[in-house]
Amino acid sequence: QVQLVESGGGLVQAGGSLRLSCGASGRTFSMYAMAWFRQAPGKEREFVAGIIWNGRDTSYKDSVKGRFTISRDNAKNMLYLQMNSLKPEDTAVYYCAGKPTYWNGIYSEDYEYDLWGQGTQVTVSS
């Protein structure tokens, strides 16, 4: 069973950058589709970015396209989210999620994912 642990959150000024990391335990990380979700106070959890098992396809929420980049290193069992040009509306708890599948498509609904990390807080000040 793969377990996920996020890191890299923090407080940053608008326009700044952060890189989130998600480390996975276990030997089967490479068979997992992965994604980043976020949840702001009083709002539902939402899809931010997803990546297929081999990293060859990605998908993004419209509001983060061109600013965020999702990537993975299967040799290191790591998932990343590079966030640039951060805005106050990006403030949320960010979660990494995983689903064991070799399907070459992106899952964008949270109920489709089987594994979740504990979350890391990202706060963007104006």
Steps between C-alpha positions, in 0.01 A plus 500: 500500500640838397492780754529867405665786690493860376751771577604842377207716598538835671433872492595694188420842358289537190711447192732262679567131450481179696578140414290232662629147530318175567705202604361152456596191692472156346624345177205562271496881469568477127165332440306784662327789329566800722343837558502811714178628654443797726241614748454857613308588818127467447543353154489154351816315410592566136725345238816698426714277278535137401763278339481150360710209626794557263493879509427538129170680539383769737189707559436823690220705647449797270592759760847349557596428139825669410585557869513148650688195375443146622778246458613167640817301545408133516858398579481710817132436578433873494225728371549875467297814445697808398286805568603834351333841491298408806182690576309543826224283358747211487495492880385154609605169646655302217467121485667244280289205394564172325310235309649169387441484124682476169218683322644788295247756612469758776257454787374836624245401766614444856280191547698326226819497708581230754796648686541841662772683683443704814516834321732800511391860554575760234429861593546782250495851641399802295 
